[in-house]
Amino acid sequence: MNSVPPAGGGAGKRRPESFHQWRRRKDLAARWLIALGGVGVILAVVLIFFYLLYVVSPLLKPASAELSDITSRPAWEQSDTKFLAVEEQLHQAVRIGADGMVEFVSLESGENVKSSALPLPDGVRIVSSASASAGDGRGLVALTLSDGRVLLVRHEYEMRYDGGVENRRIVPSIRFPFGEEPRSLGSPSINGLALSDTAAELVLAAFSDERLYVEWSDKQENFLTGAIQLDSRRISRDTDFTATGMAISGDHRWLYVSDNLGRIHSYNLPALQLHEVVEVSEQPISELASLLGGISVLAGDESGLVTQLFPVRNADNAFSLNVIRQFEGHTAPIRKIIPEQRRKGFVVVDASNRLSVFHSTAERRALAYDIEGSAPQAVGFAPRSNALAMMSPEGGLSLLSISNEHSEVSWKSLWQKVWYENYPEPDYIWQSSAANNEFEPKFSLVPLAFGTFKAALYAMLFAVPLALLGAAYTAYFMAPGMRALVKPMIEIMAALPTVILGFLAGLWFAPFVEKNLTGIFSLLFIVPVGLLVFSYLWTKRPTHWFPEGIDGWEAALLMPVIVVLVILSIYLAVPFEHVFFDGSLRDWLSQQAGISYDQRNALVVGVAMGFAVIPTIFSIAEDAVFGVPKSLSDGSLALGAT
């Protein structure tokens, strides 16, 4: 009773109870190890899910803002603030008053870091200001003077590490890159000003009472001193409307002027010839600004609506300014539109002190904030779009800290058609990055999802017939000796990393297919026909050749035949191209069939993925078929099953 007899049924040595106890302990340990392993796998999958959720969660986090008062001075109340900007590190802000005083203020202590006076003529004050867009014109400001002239200044910040990295100092300065003498545009007074600066050109545009002024300057650098000299030419033109705002395109091709009838007038530069007039709103346009990059223009009207427009090339290869999208959320007249310096976003402030942060591509409002107190005289957006400096009429400086990391992501930008800049119509595009900040990111997931399904479909079309037919032949017809070689080799293919398969597909297989495109297509005809011809000839072989046949080893016999047929297909590709496709199959597909061929296409991806899944499909199907007893399969055939 204390031991179990051997399985053979005959007399044998009885095993002691200690052996069975030891075996039970091993079984128990194995059971717990397997259970722990299963739980561990489930736990790992759950942790991966939560990690991915943690990574994605910032995309779902709404924007937030927090206002803090920096300082307040009576002198600022007496002299209106005409320009306000924030340094990138949020350590300093620069203020330019109507009296020409430039003050750099610490945003940490509120104390003055540096002050200086601009070289203004006696009795002349600053009326307004205009900033250049990001890029070569970063930090450049055009100040409109009361005598109708314009002074160009640049605020800069130098990092110094006199006492090591721990003692970093930011040293601000005001420079005059084109001289301290104000520039005259030919007008005794200026009601509005626009500025655009690139590495090669500087364009100033202004308007007064029913007249436009443009100064176009080519930059010339002195190779000895490095000083920039301007070769300027000026042009002016009368208008039959009352201008309310203006903006210059980034390529200096267009000048946009808004009026009090809700229209935008587009002029060619530098000739200043009227190109077209676009109806934007039924209300007067109160504010006009260029989005980052200078392609789009933003128009805010008296009803609180902001409209984005940019030129679109039509079928006649001519540009026309199109209304692309509109941004709602304000019911009071728009007073300020401030573009971001590194993204396609912008800030809007209306007459009711309602502040909003929009993103143009995502077509959504990321943040809405009500400013308490009086409407700000000046607003400065930080280069990183993480803070907004505001100066109140009472001379109070405040900083609105903004957390808005992923404003470019929205349901529309991910899953719907978006009309991107420089595109003729809305489309699904994935292009996440480029060389500069002026690029408009394109985050549509539709091409990725469609490409994934398409590649999976092609992979299944390639892998399923090969794997299932191969499994059926291996299980039913292949000789045992050959099956013992083939099945392990195919299963070992599953150990190939998919990264390696993708690497080979992209760097070797895709160029090979492109170079031998006709040969690859001829395989579809030459190989089947060649195998049929060889099979027919095999049936006609002399009787003394393999008199007993080669049952189960036919695949080994066909392998060299397939290799020869593949080489023949590649060799005949050039004659086929000259006879059927005018010398180039790729050009024929493009010109005659209207199909463009890309080297790394979905078919290449499908073949690579097919090789990755063939071992799994083959192994499962072959095991299932081979596991059926021979008697059952023979019985089914005897009953008429195919």
GUPAMAR-654736 format. One record per residue (C-alpha): residue number from 1; y, x, z. Coordinates in steps of 0.02 Angstrom, whole numbers. Example, Ala and Ser with C-alpha at 12.3 -4.5 7.8 and 13.67 -1.06 7.14 Angstrom:
// GUPAMAR-654736
seq / py / px / pz
1 / -225 / 615 / 390
2 / -53 / 684 / 357
END
This chain:
// GUPAMAR-654736
seq / py / px / pz
1 / 0 / 0 / 0
2 / 113 / 150 / 21
3 / 101 / 213 / -158
4 / 94 / 151 / -336
5 / -53 / 196 / -449
6 / -15 / 289 / -610
7 / 22 / 187 / -767
8 / -133 / 245 / -857
9 / -245 / 132 / -752
10 / -367 / 271 / -703
11 / -386 / 361 / -539
12 / -246 / 480 / -500
13 / -153 / 563 / -361
14 / -54 / 442 / -255
15 / 132 / 481 / -238
16 / 204 / 489 / -63
17 / 328 / 364 / 3
18 / 462 / 499 / 8
19 / 455 / 513 / -182
20 / 491 / 327 / -204
21 / 631 / 333 / -77
22 / 708 / 479 / -170
23 / 691 / 383 / -335
24 / 771 / 228 / -258
25 / 915 / 335 / -197
26 / 937 / 405 / -372
27 / 934 / 230 / -446
28 / 1063 / 172 / -319
29 / 1173 / 324 / -353
30 / 1160 / 299 / -541
31 / 1201 / 114 / -520
32 / 1358 / 155 / -420
33 / 1410 / 294 / -538
34 / 1393 / 179 / -688
35 / 1489 / 42 / -597
36 / 1626 / 164 / -546
37 / 1634 / 229 / -723
38 / 1655 / 54 / -792
39 / 1787 / 11 / -664
40 / 1873 / 176 / -702
41 / 1879 / 136 / -887
42 / 1951 / -36 / -852
43 / 2077 / 39 / -731
44 / 2127 / 171 / -859
45 / 2157 / 38 / -991
46 / 2261 / -65 / -869
47 / 2362 / 89 / -820
48 / 2393 / 130 / -1003
49 / 2454 / -48 / -1029
50 / 2574 / -37 / -883
51 / 2633 / 135 / -939
52 / 2673 / 68 / -1113
53 / 2760 / -79 / -1032
54 / 2861 / 44 / -926
55 / 2910 / 142 / -1081
56 / 2961 / -14 / -1177
57 / 3048 / -102 / -1033
58 / 3218 / -16 / -1062
59 / 3226 / -104 / -1231
60 / 3221 / -271 / -1140
61 / 3347 / -224 / -1007
62 / 3515 / -311 / -1031
63 / 3678 / -214 / -1033
64 / 3781 / -207 / -874
65 / 3955 / -150 / -824
66 / 4042 / -96 / -665
67 / 4230 / -80 / -645
68 / 4311 / 52 / -534
69 / 4496 / 84 / -504
70 / 4547 / 266 / -532
71 / 4731 / 276 / -491
72 / 4898 / 188 / -512
73 / 5072 / 263 / -540
74 / 5244 / 184 / -552
75 / 5294 / 304 / -693
76 / 5157 / 232 / -802
77 / 5226 / 58 / -777
78 / 5398 / 113 / -836
79 / 5331 / 202 / -991
80 / 5209 / 99 / -1094
81 / 5043 / 182 / -1132
82 / 5022 / 204 / -1320
83 / 4859 / 300 / -1322
84 / 4713 / 318 / -1202
85 / 4550 / 414 / -1225
86 / 4405 / 476 / -1118
87 / 4325 / 647 / -1121
88 / 4138 / 649 / -1163
89 / 4078 / 701 / -989
90 / 4183 / 564 / -906
91 / 4277 / 693 / -803
92 / 4449 / 669 / -880
93 / 4554 / 543 / -973
94 / 4707 / 578 / -1082
95 / 4859 / 464 / -1086
96 / 5007 / 470 / -1204
97 / 5158 / 368 / -1154
98 / 5298 / 298 / -1258
99 / 5411 / 436 / -1195
100 / 5297 / 570 / -1269
101 / 5220 / 630 / -1105
102 / 5038 / 685 / -1120
103 / 4940 / 679 / -958
104 / 4760 / 729 / -926
105 / 4696 / 635 / -773
106 / 4539 / 671 / -673
107 / 4426 / 519 / -670
108 / 4349 / 580 / -507
109 / 4505 / 607 / -400
110 / 4639 / 521 / -502
111 / 4749 / 676 / -497
112 / 4840 / 755 / -642
113 / 4745 / 899 / -721
114 / 4878 / 946 / -847
115 / 5040 / 873 / -914
116 / 5149 / 916 / -1063
117 / 5283 / 837 / -1170
118 / 5268 / 811 / -1357
119 / 5406 / 887 / -1464
120 / 5495 / 723 / -1505
121 / 5670 / 718 / -1575
122 / 5806 / 657 / -1459
123 / 5807 / 470 / -1438
124 / 5642 / 447 / -1527
125 / 5497 / 358 / -1443
126 / 5316 / 326 / -1486
127 / 5285 / 151 / -1554
128 / 5098 / 147 / -1586
129 / 4947 / 258 / -1619
130 / 4794 / 267 / -1732
131 / 4638 / 371 / -1705
132 / 4528 / 454 / -1835
133 / 4346 / 406 / -1843
134 / 4209 / 517 / -1775
135 / 4160 / 672 / -1871
136 / 4285 / 799 / -1935
137 / 4430 / 694 / -1870
138 / 4365 / 678 / -1692
139 / 4507 / 690 / -1568
140 / 4643 / 676 / -1702
141 / 4778 / 548 / -1663
142 / 4922 / 488 / -1771
143 / 5074 / 434 / -1668
144 / 5199 / 318 / -1751
145 / 5378 / 362 / -1702
146 / 5526 / 244 / -1691
147 / 5613 / 332 / -1836
148 / 5469 / 291 / -1956
149 / 5386 / 461 / -1952
150 / 5212 / 508 / -1894
151 / 5160 / 648 / -1777
152 / 4981 / 713 / -1786
153 / 4905 / 783 / -1627
154 / 4729 / 824 / -1570
155 / 4662 / 818 / -1392
156 / 4525 / 945 / -1356
157 / 4419 / 998 / -1208
158 / 4349 / 1172 / -1182
159 / 4205 / 1211 / -1066
160 / 4228 / 1367 / -962
161 / 4102 / 1451 / -848
162 / 4209 / 1581 / -762
163 / 4107 / 1576 / -602
164 / 3937 / 1539 / -678
165 / 3854 / 1379 / -734
166 / 3879 / 1299 / -562
167 / 4069 / 1319 / -577
168 / 4094 / 1235 / -744
169 / 4274 / 1190 / -786
170 / 4342 / 1076 / -921
171 / 4507 / 1140 / -988
172 / 4602 / 1009 / -1090
173 / 4734 / 1047 / -1220
174 / 4844 / 966 / -1350
175 / 4852 / 1047 / -1522
176 / 4953 / 1015 / -1678
177 / 4830 / 1054 / -1819
178 / 4958 / 1018 / -1956
179 / 5117 / 1075 / -1872
180 / 5234 / 1007 / -1739
181 / 5352 / 930 / -1865
182 / 5329 / 741 / -1886
183 / 5281 / 682 / -2060
184 / 5380 / 555 / -2158
185 / 5289 / 425 / -2263
186 / 5450 / 361 / -2342
187 / 5478 / 212 / -2230
188 / 5617 / 191 / -2100
189 / 5499 / 93 / -1989
190 / 5310 / 69 / -1977
191 / 5224 / -89 / -1917
192 / 5045 / -29 / -1937
193 / 4956 / 135 / -1966
194 / 4781 / 196 / -2018
195 / 4713 / 373 / -2016
196 / 4558 / 453 / -2093
197 / 4514 / 637 / -2086
198 / 4374 / 736 / -2169
199 / 4340 / 919 / -2197
200 / 4431 / 916 / -2364
201 / 4558 / 775 / -2354
202 / 4679 / 687 / -2238
203 / 4738 / 511 / -2279
204 / 4877 / 418 / -2190
205 / 4916 / 237 / -2232
206 / 5052 / 127 / -2160
207 / 5138 / -39 / -2191
208 / 5308 / -108 / -2152
209 / 5390 / -268 / -2209
210 / 5296 / -313 / -2369
211 / 5270 / -132 / -2424
212 / 5123 / -11 / -2414
213 / 5134 / 178 / -2398
214 / 4994 / 305 / -2425
215 / 4998 / 494 / -2402
216 / 4849 / 584 / -2477
217 / 4832 / 767 / -2426
218 / 4709 / 898 / -2486
219 / 4669 / 1029 / -2355
220 / 4685 / 1213 / -2393
221 / 4630 / 1341 / -2264
222 / 4716 / 1509 / -2252
223 / 4573 / 1634 / -2257
224 / 4674 / 1761 / -2155
225 / 4740 / 1653 / -2014
226 / 4623 / 1502 / -2025
227 / 4775 / 1386 / -2025
228 / 4759 / 1222 / -2121
229 / 4893 / 1182 / -2248
230 / 4913 / 1012 / -2329
231 / 4948 / 981 / -2512
232 / 5016 / 804 / -2500
233 / 5064 / 668 / -2622
234 / 5137 / 500 / -2576
235 / 5133 / 329 / -2657
236 / 5200 / 160 / -2604
237 / 5183 / -17 / -2668
238 / 5267 / -184 / -2634
239 / 5162 / -331 / -2574
240 / 5183 / -519 / -2580
241 / 5104 / -548 / -2410
242 / 5132 / -504 / -2229
243 / 5011 / -367 / -2176
244 / 4932 / -375 / -2003
245 / 4814 / -226 / -2006
246 / 4737 / -91 / -2114
247 / 4586 / 23 / -2123
248 / 4529 / 166 / -2235
249 / 4351 / 189 / -2297
250 / 4260 / 346 / -2245
251 / 4247 / 411 / -2424
252 / 4434 / 381 / -2449
253 / 4398 / 266 / -2595
254 / 4464 / 104 / -2524
255 / 4612 / 44 / -2422
256 / 4589 / -124 / -2337
257 / 4741 / -224 / -2285
258 / 4731 / -389 / -2191
259 / 4864 / -525 / -2194
260 / 4919 / -676 / -2095
261 / 4826 / -796 / -2211
262 / 4652 / -737 / -2165
263 / 4629 / -625 / -2317
264 / 4584 / -442 / -2344
265 / 4662 / -350 / -2491
266 / 4560 / -205 / -2559
267 / 4654 / -63 / -2645
268 / 4588 / 85 / -2743
269 / 4638 / 256 / -2676
270 / 4733 / 364 / -2711
271 / 4812 / 257 / -2849
272 / 4843 / 112 / -2727
273 / 4797 / -18 / -2858
274 / 4741 / -190 / -2802
275 / 4554 / -211 / -2830
276 / 4517 / -382 / -2755
277 / 4568 / -508 / -2623
278 / 4432 / -580 / -2510
279 / 4449 / -740 / -2410
280 / 4383 / -700 / -2236
281 / 4449 / -835 / -2119
282 / 4556 / -990 / -2114
283 / 4652 / -910 / -1970
284 / 4769 / -759 / -1978
285 / 4682 / -592 / -1956
286 / 4750 / -511 / -1799
287 / 4651 / -347 / -1794
288 / 4567 / -236 / -1923
289 / 4461 / -81 / -1891
290 / 4331 / 28 / -1977
291 / 4155 / 39 / -1909
292 / 4080 / 212 / -1881
293 / 4055 / 296 / -2050
294 / 4197 / 203 / -2134
295 / 4084 / 93 / -2242
296 / 4107 / -71 / -2149
297 / 4270 / -150 / -2098
298 / 4287 / -268 / -1949
299 / 4413 / -410 / -1954
300 / 4458 / -510 / -1799
301 / 4558 / -671 / -1820
302 / 4664 / -785 / -1711
303 / 4517 / -901 / -1676
304 / 4414 / -763 / -1593
305 / 4293 / -734 / -1737
306 / 4248 / -557 / -1790
307 / 4186 / -531 / -1968
308 / 4099 / -379 / -2041
309 / 4123 / -336 / -2224
310 / 4072 / -191 / -2335
311 / 4072 / -157 / -2524
312 / 3915 / -202 / -2619
313 / 3870 / -140 / -2793
314 / 3828 / -283 / -2911
315 / 3723 / -289 / -3070
316 / 3871 / -227 / -3173
317 / 3884 / -70 / -3065
318 / 4048 / -131 / -2991
319 / 4090 / -142 / -2806
320 / 4149 / -300 / -2721
321 / 4190 / -327 / -2538
322 / 4065 / -448 / -2462
323 / 4064 / -543 / -2298
324 / 3903 / -483 / -2216
325 / 3896 / -560 / -2043
326 / 4005 / -639 / -1910
327 / 4009 / -614 / -1722
328 / 4049 / -760 / -1609
329 / 4081 / -770 / -1423
330 / 4271 / -769 / -1414
331 / 4386 / -919 / -1418
332 / 4553 / -828 / -1400
333 / 4640 / -719 / -1530
334 / 4566 / -546 / -1553
335 / 4684 / -409 / -1493
336 / 4581 / -249 / -1499
337 / 4428 / -189 / -1595
338 / 4367 / -16 / -1543
339 / 4218 / 57 / -1637
340 / 4090 / 165 / -1550
341 / 4091 / 349 / -1600
342 / 3903 / 375 / -1614
343 / 3828 / 204 / -1651
344 / 3862 / 51 / -1756
345 / 3931 / -42 / -1607
346 / 4107 / -95 / -1560
347 / 4208 / -168 / -1418
348 / 4315 / -324 / -1436
349 / 4455 / -378 / -1319
350 / 4539 / -547 / -1344
351 / 4699 / -625 / -1281
352 / 4610 / -706 / -1133
353 / 4551 / -536 / -1069
354 / 4374 / -569 / -1126
355 / 4285 / -405 / -1168
356 / 4126 / -397 / -1272
357 / 4015 / -258 / -1335
358 / 3932 / -297 / -1502
359 / 3809 / -204 / -1612
360 / 3833 / -237 / -1797
361 / 3657 / -202 / -1863
362 / 3570 / -295 / -1722
363 / 3697 / -435 / -1746
364 / 3708 / -473 / -1562
365 / 3825 / -464 / -1415
366 / 3755 / -342 / -1289
367 / 3885 / -367 / -1153
368 / 4017 / -494 / -1103
369 / 4143 / -451 / -967
370 / 4300 / -539 / -903
371 / 4443 / -421 / -862
372 / 4538 / -473 / -708
373 / 4726 / -464 / -704
374 / 4843 / -427 / -850
375 / 4786 / -383 / -1024
376 / 4763 / -194 / -1042
377 / 4898 / -100 / -1134
378 / 4778 / 30 / -1200
379 / 4589 / 49 / -1205
380 / 4490 / 208 / -1232
381 / 4303 / 210 / -1273
382 / 4200 / 358 / -1213
383 / 4112 / 457 / -1351
384 / 3942 / 416 / -1277
385 / 3987 / 231 / -1265
386 / 3948 / 231 / -1079
387 / 4123 / 197 / -1013
388 / 4286 / 114 / -1058
389 / 4454 / 171 / -989
390 / 4589 / 37 / -973
391 / 4774 / 51 / -932
392 / 4858 / -104 / -862
393 / 5043 / -147 / -888
394 / 5068 / -114 / -701
395 / 5019 / 69 / -726
396 / 4842 / 56 / -657
397 / 4704 / 161 / -732
398 / 4527 / 91 / -716
399 / 4358 / 141 / -784
400 / 4227 / 16 / -839
401 / 4056 / 102 / -830
402 / 3938 / 27 / -959
403 / 3748 / 37 / -963
404 / 3699 / -9 / -1140
405 / 3563 / 108 / -1199
406 / 3476 / 7 / -1333
407 / 3601 / -114 / -1406
408 / 3532 / -83 / -1582
409 / 3369 / -173 / -1540
410 / 3358 / -360 / -1563
411 / 3234 / -487 / -1630
412 / 3329 / -493 / -1793
413 / 3336 / -304 / -1817
414 / 3149 / -291 / -1781
415 / 3073 / -439 / -1874
416 / 3201 / -516 / -1993
417 / 3289 / -459 / -2150
418 / 3447 / -360 / -2115
419 / 3586 / -320 / -2237
420 / 3614 / -134 / -2212
421 / 3763 / -35 / -2273
422 / 3749 / 28 / -2453
423 / 3608 / -95 / -2490
424 / 3629 / -231 / -2622
425 / 3545 / -367 / -2517
426 / 3457 / -398 / -2351
427 / 3288 / -312 / -2337
428 / 3152 / -252 / -2219
429 / 3179 / -65 / -2195
430 / 3109 / 63 / -2073
431 / 3211 / 223 / -2062
432 / 3241 / 269 / -1883
433 / 3343 / 429 / -1893
434 / 3449 / 540 / -2004
435 / 3558 / 695 / -1999
436 / 3716 / 623 / -1920
437 / 3779 / 485 / -1807
438 / 3856 / 387 / -1951
439 / 3681 / 338 / -2009
440 / 3635 / 156 / -1982
441 / 3464 / 152 / -1897
442 / 3339 / 34 / -1975
443 / 3207 / -25 / -1852
444 / 3119 / -163 / -1947
445 / 2938 / -172 / -1889
446 / 2887 / -280 / -2037
447 / 2852 / -131 / -2154
448 / 2752 / -46 / -2016
449 / 2650 / -202 / -1977
450 / 2623 / -244 / -2161
451 / 2578 / -63 / -2200
452 / 2454 / -60 / -2057
453 / 2368 / -220 / -2114
454 / 2370 / -162 / -2295
455 / 2295 / 7 / -2251
456 / 2163 / -78 / -2142
457 / 2120 / -196 / -2285
458 / 2101 / -52 / -2408
459 / 1998 / 44 / -2280
460 / 1881 / -104 / -2259
461 / 1866 / -130 / -2446
462 / 1819 / 53 / -2462
463 / 1712 / 73 / -2307
464 / 1616 / -91 / -2287
465 / 1520 / -91 / -2453
466 / 1476 / 93 / -2438
467 / 1426 / 81 / -2255
468 / 1325 / -81 / -2267
469 / 1237 / -37 / -2429
470 / 1202 / 138 / -2364
471 / 1134 / 67 / -2201
472 / 1021 / -56 / -2294
473 / 954 / 80 / -2409
474 / 928 / 202 / -2265
475 / 836 / 75 / -2159
476 / 728 / -6 / -2296
477 / 699 / 118 / -2435
478 / 739 / 296 / -2380
479 / 596 / 413 / -2339
480 / 579 / 449 / -2152
481 / 607 / 634 / -2179
482 / 769 / 606 / -2272
483 / 826 / 471 / -2149
484 / 803 / 597 / -2008
485 / 930 / 708 / -2096
486 / 1054 / 580 / -2164
487 / 1078 / 468 / -2012
488 / 1128 / 607 / -1889
489 / 1244 / 685 / -2018
490 / 1336 / 521 / -2046
491 / 1348 / 487 / -1859
492 / 1420 / 661 / -1832
493 / 1560 / 611 / -1951
494 / 1621 / 493 / -1813
495 / 1664 / 646 / -1709
496 / 1797 / 701 / -1836
497 / 1968 / 672 / -1757
498 / 2073 / 546 / -1850
499 / 2220 / 666 / -1837
500 / 2122 / 793 / -1940
501 / 2076 / 659 / -2067
502 / 2258 / 608 / -2081
503 / 2311 / 790 / -2098
504 / 2186 / 819 / -2239
505 / 2234 / 655 / -2323
506 / 2420 / 696 / -2320
507 / 2416 / 880 / -2365
508 / 2264 / 894 / -2477
509 / 2194 / 727 / -2535
510 / 2360 / 643 / -2580
511 / 2420 / 788 / -2692
512 / 2245 / 799 / -2768
513 / 2247 / 613 / -2813
514 / 2422 / 628 / -2886
515 / 2372 / 778 / -2992
516 / 2209 / 698 / -3050
517 / 2262 / 516 / -3055
518 / 2178 / 479 / -3222
519 / 2020 / 569 / -3167
520 / 2012 / 465 / -3007
521 / 2026 / 302 / -3104
522 / 1899 / 360 / -3234
523 / 1774 / 384 / -3092
524 / 1765 / 195 / -3077
525 / 1693 / 186 / -3253
526 / 1604 / 351 / -3286
527 / 1503 / 361 / -3124
528 / 1423 / 185 / -3132
529 / 1387 / 201 / -3318
530 / 1319 / 377 / -3294
531 / 1204 / 323 / -3153
532 / 1136 / 178 / -3257
533 / 1105 / 293 / -3404
534 / 1017 / 420 / -3293
535 / 911 / 284 / -3213
536 / 858 / 222 / -3384
537 / 814 / 398 / -3440
538 / 717 / 424 / -3278
539 / 607 / 277 / -3320
540 / 569 / 357 / -3488
541 / 522 / 526 / -3414
542 / 356 / 606 / -3466
543 / 211 / 548 / -3361
544 / 171 / 723 / -3300
545 / 342 / 732 / -3217
546 / 323 / 667 / -3039
547 / 168 / 561 / -3080
548 / 168 / 488 / -2904
549 / 356 / 456 / -2903
550 / 482 / 508 / -2771
551 / 483 / 353 / -2662
552 / 622 / 364 / -2535
553 / 700 / 524 / -2605
554 / 799 / 447 / -2749
555 / 965 / 481 / -2660
556 / 929 / 667 / -2656
557 / 890 / 662 / -2843
558 / 1054 / 569 / -2881
559 / 1169 / 684 / -2782
560 / 1180 / 822 / -2915
561 / 1199 / 687 / -3048
562 / 1348 / 613 / -2955
563 / 1427 / 786 / -2937
564 / 1410 / 815 / -3125
565 / 1485 / 644 / -3164
566 / 1633 / 676 / -3049
567 / 1668 / 844 / -3132
568 / 1652 / 760 / -3302
569 / 1778 / 626 / -3251
570 / 1906 / 756 / -3197
571 / 1875 / 857 / -3357
572 / 1899 / 704 / -3470
573 / 2059 / 650 / -3381
574 / 2177 / 743 / -3499
575 / 2101 / 673 / -3661
576 / 2101 / 498 / -3586
577 / 2286 / 514 / -3541
578 / 2333 / 567 / -3717
579 / 2230 / 429 / -3799
580 / 2267 / 280 / -3685
581 / 2424 / 321 / -3583
582 / 2539 / 422 / -3697
583 / 2503 / 583 / -3605
584 / 2543 / 528 / -3426
585 / 2463 / 387 / -3327
586 / 2600 / 398 / -3194
587 / 2739 / 375 / -3322
588 / 2641 / 236 / -3406
589 / 2623 / 142 / -3241
590 / 2810 / 159 / -3208
591 / 2875 / 118 / -3382
592 / 2745 / -3 / -3451
593 / 2669 / -86 / -3298
594 / 2823 / -75 / -3186
595 / 2724 / 5 / -3044
596 / 2802 / 153 / -2955
597 / 2679 / 282 / -2889
598 / 2711 / 373 / -2726
599 / 2605 / 522 / -2678
600 / 2568 / 460 / -2502
601 / 2524 / 279 / -2537
602 / 2421 / 145 / -2452
603 / 2266 / 182 / -2559
604 / 2262 / 361 / -2495
605 / 2282 / 297 / -2317
606 / 2144 / 169 / -2347
607 / 2022 / 301 / -2408
608 / 2061 / 414 / -2259
609 / 2040 / 270 / -2136
610 / 1884 / 216 / -2228
611 / 1803 / 385 / -2198
612 / 1848 / 366 / -2015
613 / 1761 / 197 / -1994
614 / 1612 / 221 / -2111
615 / 1507 / 310 / -1976
616 / 1532 / 169 / -1850
617 / 1492 / 29 / -1973
618 / 1344 / 124 / -2045
619 / 1269 / 167 / -1876
620 / 1280 / -10 / -1806
621 / 1215 / -92 / -1965
622 / 1075 / 35 / -1989
623 / 1015 / 17 / -1809
624 / 1017 / -172 / -1826
625 / 918 / -171 / -1988
626 / 797 / -33 / -1939
627 / 764 / -118 / -1772
628 / 684 / -268 / -1859
629 / 493 / -244 / -1858
630 / 417 / -208 / -2026
631 / 303 / -358 / -2009
632 / 450 / -478 / -1992
633 / 544 / -408 / -2142
634 / 385 / -413 / -2248
635 / 353 / -590 / -2191
636 / 528 / -644 / -2240
637 / 505 / -567 / -2412
638 / 339 / -656 / -2429
639 / 425 / -821 / -2390
640 / 552 / -792 / -2529
641 / 700 / -718 / -2436
642 / 806 / -595 / -2535
END
